[in-house]
Amino acid sequence: SLSERWKEQRARNEEIRRRTNVTDIAQQVAKLKWQWAGHIARRTDGRWVSKVLEWLPRTDKRSVGRPPTR
């Protein structure tokens, strides 16, 4: 049928990127993100970025209701 032939003729994104030598933007962003994470992990100067990456949230539950007044 016509629709089956149309599906066969469609080019996939991977094939187009391979022919044009263009990298996938999602893969490029993921690669740069990991490179930045490694760059930050090697820092030892105590900047806020490394402090945020090492931060652990509180595990205990907060009490229910209005906070006490001072």
PDB file of N, CA, C, O and CB in Angstrom:
ATOM      1  N   SER A   1       0.836  -1.190   0.000  1.00  0.00           N
ATOM      2  CA  SER A   1       0.000   0.000   0.000  1.00  0.00           C
ATOM      3  C   SER A   1       0.878   1.251   0.000  1.00  0.00           C
ATOM      4  O   SER A   1       2.091   1.184   0.196  1.00  0.00           O
ATOM      5  CB  SER A   1      -0.949   0.000   1.218  1.00  0.00           C
ATOM      6  N   LEU A   2       0.242   2.363  -0.220  1.00  0.00           N
ATOM      7  CA  LEU A   2       0.966   3.627  -0.320  1.00  0.00           C
ATOM      8  C   LEU A   2       1.588   4.032   1.016  1.00  0.00           C
ATOM      9  O   LEU A   2       2.708   4.542   1.050  1.00  0.00           O
ATOM     10  CB  LEU A   2       0.032   4.727  -0.812  1.00  0.00           C
ATOM     11  N   SER A   3       0.865   3.805   2.117  1.00  0.00           N
ATOM     12  CA  SER A   3       1.394   4.208   3.423  1.00  0.00           C
ATOM     13  C   SER A   3       2.618   3.381   3.809  1.00  0.00           C
ATOM     14  O   SER A   3       3.525   3.902   4.458  1.00  0.00           O
ATOM     15  CB  SER A   3       0.313   4.070   4.498  1.00  0.00           C
ATOM     16  N   GLU A   4       2.663   2.103   3.423  1.00  0.00           N
ATOM     17  CA  GLU A   4       3.825   1.271   3.726  1.00  0.00           C
ATOM     18  C   GLU A   4       5.048   1.747   2.955  1.00  0.00           C
ATOM     19  O   GLU A   4       6.154   1.764   3.497  1.00  0.00           O
ATOM     20  CB  GLU A   4       3.534  -0.195   3.399  1.00  0.00           C
ATOM     21  N   ARG A   5       4.861   2.133   1.697  1.00  0.00           N
ATOM     22  CA  ARG A   5       5.978   2.649   0.912  1.00  0.00           C
ATOM     23  C   ARG A   5       6.466   3.978   1.475  1.00  0.00           C
ATOM     24  O   ARG A   5       7.666   4.254   1.474  1.00  0.00           O
ATOM     25  CB  ARG A   5       5.572   2.813  -0.558  1.00  0.00           C
ATOM     26  N   TRP A   6       5.532   4.803   1.957  1.00  0.00           N
ATOM     27  CA  TRP A   6       5.895   6.094   2.543  1.00  0.00           C
ATOM     28  C   TRP A   6       6.765   5.890   3.790  1.00  0.00           C
ATOM     29  O   TRP A   6       7.740   6.613   3.998  1.00  0.00           O
ATOM     30  CB  TRP A   6       4.623   6.903   2.898  1.00  0.00           C
ATOM     31  N   LYS A   7       6.405   4.900   4.613  1.00  0.00           N
ATOM     32  CA  LYS A   7       7.180   4.614   5.820  1.00  0.00           C
ATOM     33  C   LYS A   7       8.587   4.142   5.471  1.00  0.00           C
ATOM     34  O   LYS A   7       9.546   4.477   6.166  1.00  0.00           O
ATOM     35  CB  LYS A   7       6.468   3.559   6.674  1.00  0.00           C
ATOM     36  N   GLU A   8       8.715   3.367   4.399  1.00  0.00           N
ATOM     37  CA  GLU A   8      10.025   2.874   3.990  1.00  0.00           C
ATOM     38  C   GLU A   8      10.919   4.003   3.491  1.00  0.00           C
ATOM     39  O   GLU A   8      12.138   3.934   3.644  1.00  0.00           O
ATOM     40  CB  GLU A   8       9.873   1.816   2.909  1.00  0.00           C
ATOM     41  N   GLN A   9      10.339   5.032   2.902  1.00  0.00           N
ATOM     42  CA  GLN A   9      11.115   6.124   2.321  1.00  0.00           C
ATOM     43  C   GLN A   9      11.540   7.169   3.345  1.00  0.00           C
ATOM     44  O   GLN A   9      12.432   7.972   3.069  1.00  0.00           O
ATOM     45  CB  GLN A   9      10.321   6.786   1.235  1.00  0.00           C
ATOM     46  N   ARG A  10      10.924   7.173   4.513  1.00  0.00           N
ATOM     47  CA  ARG A  10      11.252   8.182   5.513  1.00  0.00           C
ATOM     48  C   ARG A  10      12.642   7.941   6.075  1.00  0.00           C
ATOM     49  O   ARG A  10      13.020   6.807   6.369  1.00  0.00           O
ATOM     50  CB  ARG A  10      10.216   8.184   6.640  1.00  0.00           C
ATOM     51  N   ALA A  11      13.388   9.010   6.218  1.00  0.00           N
ATOM     52  CA  ALA A  11      14.741   8.919   6.775  1.00  0.00           C
ATOM     53  C   ALA A  11      14.668   9.109   8.285  1.00  0.00           C
ATOM     54  O   ALA A  11      13.974  10.002   8.770  1.00  0.00           O
ATOM     55  CB  ALA A  11      15.691   9.978   6.130  1.00  0.00           C
ATOM     56  N   ARG A  12      15.368   8.288   9.007  1.00  0.00           N
ATOM     57  CA  ARG A  12      15.415   8.392  10.459  1.00  0.00           C
ATOM     58  C   ARG A  12      16.373   9.514  10.856  1.00  0.00           C
ATOM     59  O   ARG A  12      17.286   9.864  10.108  1.00  0.00           O
ATOM     60  CB  ARG A  12      15.850   7.046  11.096  1.00  0.00           C
ATOM     61  N   ASN A  13      16.149  10.066  12.041  1.00  0.00           N
ATOM     62  CA  ASN A  13      17.005  11.153  12.533  1.00  0.00           C
ATOM     63  C   ASN A  13      18.461  10.716  12.632  1.00  0.00           C
ATOM     64  O   ASN A  13      19.370  11.475  12.295  1.00  0.00           O
ATOM     65  CB  ASN A  13      16.516  11.639  13.900  1.00  0.00           C
ATOM     66  N   GLU A  14      18.678   9.477  13.101  1.00  0.00           N
ATOM     67  CA  GLU A  14      20.050   8.985  13.230  1.00  0.00           C
ATOM     68  C   GLU A  14      20.744   8.949  11.870  1.00  0.00           C
ATOM     69  O   GLU A  14      21.917   9.302  11.749  1.00  0.00           O
ATOM     70  CB  GLU A  14      20.061   7.585  13.868  1.00  0.00           C
ATOM     71  N   GLU A  15      20.005   8.520  10.854  1.00  0.00           N
ATOM     72  CA  GLU A  15      20.578   8.444   9.511  1.00  0.00           C
ATOM     73  C   GLU A  15      20.915   9.837   8.981  1.00  0.00           C
ATOM     74  O   GLU A  15      21.963  10.028   8.363  1.00  0.00           O
ATOM     75  CB  GLU A  15      19.607   7.734   8.555  1.00  0.00           C
ATOM     76  N   ILE A  16      20.046  10.799   9.216  1.00  0.00           N
ATOM     77  CA  ILE A  16      20.292  12.176   8.760  1.00  0.00           C
ATOM     78  C   ILE A  16      21.507  12.758   9.474  1.00  0.00           C
ATOM     79  O   ILE A  16      22.349  13.396   8.842  1.00  0.00           O
ATOM     80  CB  ILE A  16      19.048  13.070   9.007  1.00  0.00           C
ATOM     81  N   ARG A  17      21.606  12.542  10.797  1.00  0.00           N
ATOM     82  CA  ARG A  17      22.753  13.051  11.551  1.00  0.00           C
ATOM     83  C   ARG A  17      24.049  12.396  11.093  1.00  0.00           C
ATOM     84  O   ARG A  17      25.091  13.049  11.042  1.00  0.00           O
ATOM     85  CB  ARG A  17      22.552  12.819  13.050  1.00  0.00           C
ATOM     86  N   ARG A  18      23.990  11.109  10.760  1.00  0.00           N
ATOM     87  CA  ARG A  18      25.190  10.415  10.294  1.00  0.00           C
ATOM     88  C   ARG A  18      25.639  10.973   8.945  1.00  0.00           C
ATOM     89  O   ARG A  18      26.834  11.168   8.722  1.00  0.00           O
ATOM     90  CB  ARG A  18      24.931   8.897  10.187  1.00  0.00           C
ATOM     91  N   ARG A  19      24.694  11.229   8.051  1.00  0.00           N
ATOM     92  CA  ARG A  19      25.045  11.749   6.726  1.00  0.00           C
ATOM     93  C   ARG A  19      25.590  13.171   6.785  1.00  0.00           C
ATOM     94  O   ARG A  19      26.483  13.525   6.016  1.00  0.00           O
ATOM     95  CB  ARG A  19      23.835  11.708   5.815  1.00  0.00           C
ATOM     96  N   THR A  20      25.060  13.983   7.688  1.00  0.00           N
ATOM     97  CA  THR A  20      25.455  15.391   7.758  1.00  0.00           C
ATOM     98  C   THR A  20      26.557  15.656   8.782  1.00  0.00           C
ATOM     99  O   THR A  20      27.008  16.792   8.926  1.00  0.00           O
ATOM    100  CB  THR A  20      24.253  16.238   8.088  1.00  0.00           C
ATOM    101  N   ASN A  21      26.991  14.619   9.491  1.00  0.00           N
ATOM    102  CA  ASN A  21      28.018  14.748  10.537  1.00  0.00           C
ATOM    103  C   ASN A  21      27.618  15.754  11.612  1.00  0.00           C
ATOM    104  O   ASN A  21      28.446  16.536  12.078  1.00  0.00           O
ATOM    105  CB  ASN A  21      29.348  15.165   9.918  1.00  0.00           C
ATOM    106  N   VAL A  22      26.355  15.728  11.999  1.00  0.00           N
ATOM    107  CA  VAL A  22      25.847  16.595  13.059  1.00  0.00           C
ATOM    108  C   VAL A  22      25.595  15.723  14.282  1.00  0.00           C
ATOM    109  O   VAL A  22      24.997  14.653  14.172  1.00  0.00           O
ATOM    110  CB  VAL A  22      24.540  17.352  12.614  1.00  0.00           C
ATOM    111  N   THR A  23      26.049  16.179  15.448  1.00  0.00           N
ATOM    112  CA  THR A  23      25.835  15.401  16.666  1.00  0.00           C
ATOM    113  C   THR A  23      24.464  15.708  17.250  1.00  0.00           C
ATOM    114  O   THR A  23      23.914  16.790  17.048  1.00  0.00           O
ATOM    115  CB  THR A  23      26.936  15.692  17.702  1.00  0.00           C
ATOM    116  N   ASP A  24      23.934  14.751  17.964  1.00  0.00           N
ATOM    117  CA  ASP A  24      22.645  14.911  18.627  1.00  0.00           C
ATOM    118  C   ASP A  24      22.818  15.896  19.783  1.00  0.00           C
ATOM    119  O   ASP A  24      23.742  15.757  20.585  1.00  0.00           O
ATOM    120  CB  ASP A  24      22.092  13.534  19.133  1.00  0.00           C
ATOM    121  N   ILE A  25      21.941  16.880  19.868  1.00  0.00           N
ATOM    122  CA  ILE A  25      22.082  17.924  20.889  1.00  0.00           C
ATOM    123  C   ILE A  25      21.912  17.352  22.289  1.00  0.00           C
ATOM    124  O   ILE A  25      22.575  17.807  23.220  1.00  0.00           O
ATOM    125  CB  ILE A  25      21.062  19.043  20.656  1.00  0.00           C
ATOM    126  N   ALA A  26      21.039  16.366  22.457  1.00  0.00           N
ATOM    127  CA  ALA A  26      20.840  15.762  23.777  1.00  0.00           C
ATOM    128  C   ALA A  26      22.104  15.039  24.237  1.00  0.00           C
ATOM    129  O   ALA A  26      22.471  15.119  25.409  1.00  0.00           O
ATOM    130  CB  ALA A  26      19.650  14.784  23.749  1.00  0.00           C
ATOM    131  N   GLN A  27      22.763  14.344  23.334  1.00  0.00           N
ATOM    132  CA  GLN A  27      24.010  13.667  23.686  1.00  0.00           C
ATOM    133  C   GLN A  27      25.106  14.683  24.002  1.00  0.00           C
ATOM    134  O   GLN A  27      25.900  14.478  24.920  1.00  0.00           O
ATOM    135  CB  GLN A  27      24.459  12.737  22.545  1.00  0.00           C
ATOM    136  N   GLN A  28      25.150  15.762  23.252  1.00  0.00           N
ATOM    137  CA  GLN A  28      26.160  16.797  23.483  1.00  0.00           C
ATOM    138  C   GLN A  28      25.955  17.460  24.842  1.00  0.00           C
ATOM    139  O   GLN A  28      26.920  17.706  25.566  1.00  0.00           O
ATOM    140  CB  GLN A  28      26.113  17.853  22.366  1.00  0.00           C
ATOM    141  N   VAL A  29      24.701  17.750  25.190  1.00  0.00           N
ATOM    142  CA  VAL A  29      24.404  18.377  26.484  1.00  0.00           C
ATOM    143  C   VAL A  29      24.772  17.436  27.623  1.00  0.00           C
ATOM    144  O   VAL A  29      25.350  17.868  28.620  1.00  0.00           O
ATOM    145  CB  VAL A  29      22.911  18.768  26.575  1.00  0.00           C
ATOM    146  N   ALA A  30      24.443  16.151  27.484  1.00  0.00           N
ATOM    147  CA  ALA A  30      24.775  15.183  28.530  1.00  0.00           C
ATOM    148  C   ALA A  30      26.287  15.076  28.713  1.00  0.00           C
ATOM    149  O   ALA A  30      26.773  14.989  29.841  1.00  0.00           O
ATOM    150  CB  ALA A  30      24.184  13.805  28.191  1.00  0.00           C
ATOM    151  N   LYS A  31      27.021  15.083  27.619  1.00  0.00           N
ATOM    152  CA  LYS A  31      28.486  15.005  27.695  1.00  0.00           C
ATOM    153  C   LYS A  31      29.054  16.226  28.412  1.00  0.00           C
ATOM    154  O   LYS A  31      29.911  16.092  29.286  1.00  0.00           O
ATOM    155  CB  LYS A  31      29.098  14.888  26.282  1.00  0.00           C
ATOM    156  N   LEU A  32      28.579  17.416  28.045  1.00  0.00           N
ATOM    157  CA  LEU A  32      29.074  18.639  28.681  1.00  0.00           C
ATOM    158  C   LEU A  32      28.703  18.692  30.159  1.00  0.00           C
ATOM    159  O   LEU A  32      29.469  19.199  30.978  1.00  0.00           O
ATOM    160  CB  LEU A  32      28.520  19.869  27.963  1.00  0.00           C
ATOM    161  N   LYS A  33      27.525  18.166  30.496  1.00  0.00           N
ATOM    162  CA  LYS A  33      27.087  18.147  31.889  1.00  0.00           C
ATOM    163  C   LYS A  33      28.019  17.278  32.735  1.00  0.00           C
ATOM    164  O   LYS A  33      28.388  17.659  33.846  1.00  0.00           O
ATOM    165  CB  LYS A  33      25.639  17.634  31.991  1.00  0.00           C
ATOM    166  N   TRP A  34      28.397  16.113  32.212  1.00  0.00           N
ATOM    167  CA  TRP A  34      29.314  15.239  32.936  1.00  0.00           C
ATOM    168  C   TRP A  34      30.705  15.854  33.029  1.00  0.00           C
ATOM    169  O   TRP A  34      31.382  15.701  34.045  1.00  0.00           O
ATOM    170  CB  TRP A  34      29.391  13.873  32.260  1.00  0.00           C
ATOM    171  N   GLN A  35      31.132  16.541  31.989  1.00  0.00           N
ATOM    172  CA  GLN A  35      32.433  17.207  32.037  1.00  0.00           C
ATOM    173  C   GLN A  35      32.432  18.293  33.104  1.00  0.00           C
ATOM    174  O   GLN A  35      33.411  18.447  33.834  1.00  0.00           O
ATOM    175  CB  GLN A  35      32.790  17.807  30.663  1.00  0.00           C
ATOM    176  N   TRP A  36      31.343  19.046  33.200  1.00  0.00           N
ATOM    177  CA  TRP A  36      31.243  20.100  34.207  1.00  0.00           C
ATOM    178  C   TRP A  36      31.228  19.494  35.605  1.00  0.00           C
ATOM    179  O   TRP A  36      31.852  20.030  36.521  1.00  0.00           O
ATOM    180  CB  TRP A  36      29.980  20.954  33.979  1.00  0.00           C
ATOM    181  N   ALA A  37      30.519  18.379  35.773  1.00  0.00           N
ATOM    182  CA  ALA A  37      30.465  17.725  37.080  1.00  0.00           C
ATOM    183  C   ALA A  37      31.858  17.261  37.511  1.00  0.00           C
ATOM    184  O   ALA A  37      32.217  17.383  38.682  1.00  0.00           O
ATOM    185  CB  ALA A  37      29.493  16.531  37.043  1.00  0.00           C
ATOM    186  N   GLY A  38      32.633  16.733  36.577  1.00  0.00           N
ATOM    187  CA  GLY A  38      34.001  16.329  36.894  1.00  0.00           C
ATOM    188  C   GLY A  38      34.874  17.516  37.233  1.00  0.00           C
ATOM    189  O   GLY A  38      35.722  17.438  38.121  1.00  0.00           O
ATOM    190  N   HIS A  39      34.671  18.613  36.530  1.00  0.00           N
ATOM    191  CA  HIS A  39      35.418  19.843  36.788  1.00  0.00           C
ATOM    192  C   HIS A  39      35.131  20.345  38.202  1.00  0.00           C
ATOM    193  O   HIS A  39      36.052  20.733  38.921  1.00  0.00           O
ATOM    194  CB  HIS A  39      35.059  20.930  35.746  1.00  0.00           C
ATOM    195  N   ILE A  40      33.870  20.340  38.599  1.00  0.00           N
ATOM    196  CA  ILE A  40      33.475  20.805  39.928  1.00  0.00           C
ATOM    197  C   ILE A  40      33.968  19.837  41.005  1.00  0.00           C
ATOM    198  O   ILE A  40      34.384  20.266  42.081  1.00  0.00           O
ATOM    199  CB  ILE A  40      31.942  20.961  40.011  1.00  0.00           C
ATOM    200  N   ALA A  41      33.922  18.539  40.718  1.00  0.00           N
ATOM    201  CA  ALA A  41      34.334  17.544  41.714  1.00  0.00           C
ATOM    202  C   ALA A  41      35.813  17.676  42.059  1.00  0.00           C
ATOM    203  O   ALA A  41      36.214  17.341  43.174  1.00  0.00           O
ATOM    204  CB  ALA A  41      34.044  16.132  41.204  1.00  0.00           C
ATOM    205  N   ARG A  42      36.623  18.151  41.136  1.00  0.00           N
ATOM    206  CA  ARG A  42      38.056  18.299  41.395  1.00  0.00           C
ATOM    207  C   ARG A  42      38.392  19.571  42.159  1.00  0.00           C
ATOM    208  O   ARG A  42      39.531  19.735  42.597  1.00  0.00           O
ATOM    209  CB  ARG A  42      38.815  18.283  40.095  1.00  0.00           C
ATOM    210  N   ARG A  43      37.440  20.466  42.329  1.00  0.00           N
ATOM    211  CA  ARG A  43      37.701  21.715  43.052  1.00  0.00           C
ATOM    212  C   ARG A  43      37.784  21.474  44.549  1.00  0.00           C
ATOM    213  O   ARG A  43      37.079  20.626  45.096  1.00  0.00           O
ATOM    214  CB  ARG A  43      36.613  22.748  42.749  1.00  0.00           C
ATOM    215  N   THR A  44      38.646  22.225  45.198  1.00  0.00           N
ATOM    216  CA  THR A  44      38.796  22.087  46.653  1.00  0.00           C
ATOM    217  C   THR A  44      38.716  23.439  47.354  1.00  0.00           C
ATOM    218  O   THR A  44      39.071  23.539  48.528  1.00  0.00           O
ATOM    219  CB  THR A  44      40.127  21.407  46.989  1.00  0.00           C
ATOM    220  N   ASP A  45      38.264  24.472  46.669  1.00  0.00           N
ATOM    221  CA  ASP A  45      38.290  25.807  47.268  1.00  0.00           C
ATOM    222  C   ASP A  45      37.033  26.139  48.071  1.00  0.00           C
ATOM    223  O   ASP A  45      36.930  27.250  48.591  1.00  0.00           O
ATOM    224  CB  ASP A  45      38.475  26.838  46.190  1.00  0.00           C
ATOM    225  N   GLY A  46      36.077  25.223  48.191  1.00  0.00           N
ATOM    226  CA  GLY A  46      34.913  25.427  49.044  1.00  0.00           C
ATOM    227  C   GLY A  46      33.879  26.377  48.488  1.00  0.00           C
ATOM    228  O   GLY A  46      33.162  27.012  49.262  1.00  0.00           O
ATOM    229  N   ARG A  47      33.774  26.501  47.184  1.00  0.00           N
ATOM    230  CA  ARG A  47      32.755  27.367  46.601  1.00  0.00           C
ATOM    231  C   ARG A  47      31.373  26.769  46.814  1.00  0.00           C
ATOM    232  O   ARG A  47      31.246  25.591  47.150  1.00  0.00           O
ATOM    233  CB  ARG A  47      33.019  27.587  45.102  1.00  0.00           C
ATOM    234  N   TRP A  48      30.338  27.579  46.619  1.00  0.00           N
ATOM    235  CA  TRP A  48      28.973  27.139  46.910  1.00  0.00           C
ATOM    236  C   TRP A  48      28.536  25.995  46.006  1.00  0.00           C
ATOM    237  O   TRP A  48      27.702  25.185  46.409  1.00  0.00           O
ATOM    238  CB  TRP A  48      28.010  28.300  46.766  1.00  0.00           C
ATOM    239  N   VAL A  49      29.079  25.910  44.791  1.00  0.00           N
ATOM    240  CA  VAL A  49      28.664  24.840  43.882  1.00  0.00           C
ATOM    241  C   VAL A  49      29.031  23.483  44.461  1.00  0.00           C
ATOM    242  O   VAL A  49      28.212  22.563  44.449  1.00  0.00           O
ATOM    243  CB  VAL A  49      29.310  25.021  42.497  1.00  0.00           C
ATOM    244  N   SER A  50      30.245  23.347  44.964  1.00  0.00           N
ATOM    245  CA  SER A  50      30.640  22.065  45.540  1.00  0.00           C
ATOM    246  C   SER A  50      29.893  21.796  46.836  1.00  0.00           C
ATOM    247  O   SER A  50      29.612  20.640  47.151  1.00  0.00           O
ATOM    248  CB  SER A  50      32.147  22.032  45.787  1.00  0.00           C
ATOM    249  N   LYS A  51      29.564  22.832  47.591  1.00  0.00           N
ATOM    250  CA  LYS A  51      28.787  22.641  48.815  1.00  0.00           C
ATOM    251  C   LYS A  51      27.374  22.163  48.495  1.00  0.00           C
ATOM    252  O   LYS A  51      26.828  21.313  49.197  1.00  0.00           O
ATOM    253  CB  LYS A  51      28.733  23.943  49.626  1.00  0.00           C
ATOM    254  N   VAL A  52      26.788  22.706  47.442  1.00  0.00           N
ATOM    255  CA  VAL A  52      25.444  22.294  47.041  1.00  0.00           C
ATOM    256  C   VAL A  52      25.451  20.849  46.560  1.00  0.00           C
ATOM    257  O   VAL A  52      24.526  20.092  46.856  1.00  0.00           O
ATOM    258  CB  VAL A  52      24.899  23.219  45.940  1.00  0.00           C
ATOM    259  N   LEU A  53      26.486  20.459  45.819  1.00  0.00           N
ATOM    260  CA  LEU A  53      26.554  19.085  45.325  1.00  0.00           C
ATOM    261  C   LEU A  53      26.716  18.080  46.457  1.00  0.00           C
ATOM    262  O   LEU A  53      26.240  16.950  46.347  1.00  0.00           O
ATOM    263  CB  LEU A  53      27.702  18.939  44.342  1.00  0.00           C
ATOM    264  N   GLU A  54      27.371  18.465  47.532  1.00  0.00           N
ATOM    265  CA  GLU A  54      27.595  17.561  48.657  1.00  0.00           C
ATOM    266  C   GLU A  54      26.503  17.651  49.717  1.00  0.00           C
ATOM    267  O   GLU A  54      26.542  16.902  50.693  1.00  0.00           O
ATOM    268  CB  GLU A  54      28.929  17.855  49.288  1.00  0.00           C
ATOM    269  N   TRP A  55      25.535  18.539  49.554  1.00  0.00           N
ATOM    270  CA  TRP A  55      24.485  18.755  50.543  1.00  0.00           C
ATOM    271  C   TRP A  55      23.559  17.559  50.631  1.00  0.00           C
ATOM    272  O   TRP A  55      23.164  16.997  49.609  1.00  0.00           O
ATOM    273  CB  TRP A  55      23.689  20.006  50.208  1.00  0.00           C
ATOM    274  N   LEU A  56      23.212  17.168  51.844  1.00  0.00           N
ATOM    275  CA  LEU A  56      22.241  16.105  52.066  1.00  0.00           C
ATOM    276  C   LEU A  56      21.029  16.703  52.764  1.00  0.00           C
ATOM    277  O   LEU A  56      21.182  17.396  53.770  1.00  0.00           O
ATOM    278  CB  LEU A  56      22.855  14.939  52.905  1.00  0.00           C
ATOM    279  N   PRO A  57      19.837  16.451  52.257  1.00  0.00           N
ATOM    280  CA  PRO A  57      18.645  17.005  52.898  1.00  0.00           C
ATOM    281  C   PRO A  57      18.388  16.334  54.247  1.00  0.00           C
ATOM    282  O   PRO A  57      18.887  15.243  54.523  1.00  0.00           O
ATOM    283  CB  PRO A  57      17.422  16.841  51.985  1.00  0.00           C
ATOM    284  N   ARG A  58      17.603  17.009  55.072  1.00  0.00           N
ATOM    285  CA  ARG A  58      17.263  16.441  56.371  1.00  0.00           C
ATOM    286  C   ARG A  58      16.424  15.190  56.173  1.00  0.00           C
ATOM    287  O   ARG A  58      15.560  15.145  55.297  1.00  0.00           O
ATOM    288  CB  ARG A  58      16.512  17.469  57.247  1.00  0.00           C
ATOM    289  N   THR A  59      16.679  14.184  56.981  1.00  0.00           N
ATOM    290  CA  THR A  59      15.915  12.944  56.858  1.00  0.00           C
ATOM    291  C   THR A  59      14.790  12.875  57.870  1.00  0.00           C
ATOM    292  O   THR A  59      13.854  12.094  57.699  1.00  0.00           O
ATOM    293  CB  THR A  59      16.827  11.745  57.023  1.00  0.00           C
ATOM    294  N   ASP A  60      14.863  13.685  58.930  1.00  0.00           N
ATOM    295  CA  ASP A  60      13.803  13.643  59.934  1.00  0.00           C
ATOM    296  C   ASP A  60      12.597  14.440  59.463  1.00  0.00           C
ATOM    297  O   ASP A  60      12.720  15.374  58.670  1.00  0.00           O
ATOM    298  CB  ASP A  60      14.309  14.185  61.280  1.00  0.00           C
ATOM    299  N   LYS A  61      11.435  14.057  59.962  1.00  0.00           N
ATOM    300  CA  LYS A  61      10.188  14.708  59.565  1.00  0.00           C
ATOM    301  C   LYS A  61       9.982  15.975  60.390  1.00  0.00           C
ATOM    302  O   LYS A  61      10.379  16.052  61.553  1.00  0.00           O
ATOM    303  CB  LYS A  61       8.985  13.745  59.737  1.00  0.00           C
ATOM    304  N   ARG A  62       9.363  16.948  59.770  1.00  0.00           N
ATOM    305  CA  ARG A  62       8.998  18.159  60.497  1.00  0.00           C
ATOM    306  C   ARG A  62       7.713  17.901  61.265  1.00  0.00           C
ATOM    307  O   ARG A  62       6.907  17.055  60.878  1.00  0.00           O
ATOM    308  CB  ARG A  62       8.835  19.368  59.532  1.00  0.00           C
ATOM    309  N   SER A  63       7.524  18.633  62.356  1.00  0.00           N
ATOM    310  CA  SER A  63       6.315  18.456  63.150  1.00  0.00           C
ATOM    311  C   SER A  63       5.116  19.044  62.412  1.00  0.00           C
ATOM    312  O   SER A  63       5.252  19.965  61.607  1.00  0.00           O
ATOM    313  CB  SER A  63       6.472  19.112  64.538  1.00  0.00           C
ATOM    314  N   VAL A  64       3.946  18.495  62.703  1.00  0.00           N
ATOM    315  CA  VAL A  64       2.721  18.923  62.048  1.00  0.00           C
ATOM    316  C   VAL A  64       2.194  20.168  62.750  1.00  0.00           C
ATOM    317  O   VAL A  64       2.301  20.292  63.970  1.00  0.00           O
ATOM    318  CB  VAL A  64       1.659  17.790  62.054  1.00  0.00           C
ATOM    319  N   GLY A  65       1.634  21.072  61.992  1.00  0.00           N
ATOM    320  CA  GLY A  65       0.998  22.244  62.575  1.00  0.00           C
ATOM    321  C   GLY A  65       1.836  23.497  62.460  1.00  0.00           C
ATOM    322  O   GLY A  65       2.873  23.533  61.797  1.00  0.00           O
ATOM    323  N   ARG A  66       1.346  24.521  63.132  1.00  0.00           N
ATOM    324  CA  ARG A  66       2.001  25.816  63.095  1.00  0.00           C
ATOM    325  C   ARG A  66       3.293  25.781  63.906  1.00  0.00           C
ATOM    326  O   ARG A  66       3.334  25.152  64.964  1.00  0.00           O
ATOM    327  CB  ARG A  66       1.064  26.909  63.624  1.00  0.00           C
ATOM    328  N   PRO A  67       4.349  26.445  63.432  1.00  0.00           N
ATOM    329  CA  PRO A  67       5.591  26.480  64.203  1.00  0.00           C
ATOM    330  C   PRO A  67       5.399  27.242  65.518  1.00  0.00           C
ATOM    331  O   PRO A  67       4.581  28.159  65.583  1.00  0.00           O
ATOM    332  CB  PRO A  67       6.716  27.125  63.374  1.00  0.00           C
ATOM    333  N   PRO A  68       6.130  26.880  66.545  1.00  0.00           N
ATOM    334  CA  PRO A  68       5.977  27.579  67.828  1.00  0.00           C
ATOM    335  C   PRO A  68       6.470  29.022  67.736  1.00  0.00           C
ATOM    336  O   PRO A  68       7.384  29.337  66.974  1.00  0.00           O
ATOM    337  CB  PRO A  68       6.740  26.836  68.936  1.00  0.00           C
ATOM    338  N   THR A  69       5.846  29.886  68.526  1.00  0.00           N
ATOM    339  CA  THR A  69       6.267  31.286  68.558  1.00  0.00           C
ATOM    340  C   THR A  69       7.465  31.428  69.491  1.00  0.00           C
ATOM    341  O   THR A  69       7.670  30.606  70.385  1.00  0.00           O
ATOM    342  CB  THR A  69       5.099  32.211  69.014  1.00  0.00           C
ATOM    343  N   ARG A  70       8.240  32.462  69.278  1.00  0.00           N
ATOM    344  CA  ARG A  70       9.438  32.659  70.092  1.00  0.00           C
ATOM    345  C   ARG A  70       9.125  33.363  71.371  1.00  0.00           C
ATOM    346  O   ARG A  70      10.023  33.609  72.176  1.00  0.00           O
ATOM    347  CB  ARG A  70      10.475  33.432  69.335  1.00  0.00           C
TER     348      ARG A  70
END
